[in-house]
Amino acid sequence: MNELKKEDLLKVLGDEGFAQELTTTKTLLISNRDSMFVTGFVLSNENGDVAIVDKSSVRWLNQDKFWDLMHGKQESLINSCN
């Protein structure tokens, strides 16, 4: 596999804003550290709904489901603080 390069990732993500910088940095760190490579994409709309595309599969998630996937269910977080 070809080594991932920051400039290649930024071409896909668009302008070099704060979120793009964090996404690129984390992607490169994980790729290099764990010998992982890109196999798909995450697409988002202006409402926060997401399509995760990997090889021939697509997973559609609304904003709340995607938040839970990435951050854990809010009830679980609240209960763990009590």
Sequence and secondary structure as in RCSB ss.txt:
>XXXX:A:sequence
MNELKKEDLLKVLGDEGFAQELTTTKTLLISNRDSMFVTGFVLSNENGDVAIVDKSSVRWLNQDKFWDLMHGKQE
SLINSCN
>XXXX:A:secstr
     HHHHHHHH S  HHHHHHHHHHHHHHHHHT    EEEEE TTS EEEEETTEEEEE HHHHHHHHH  HH
HHHHHH 
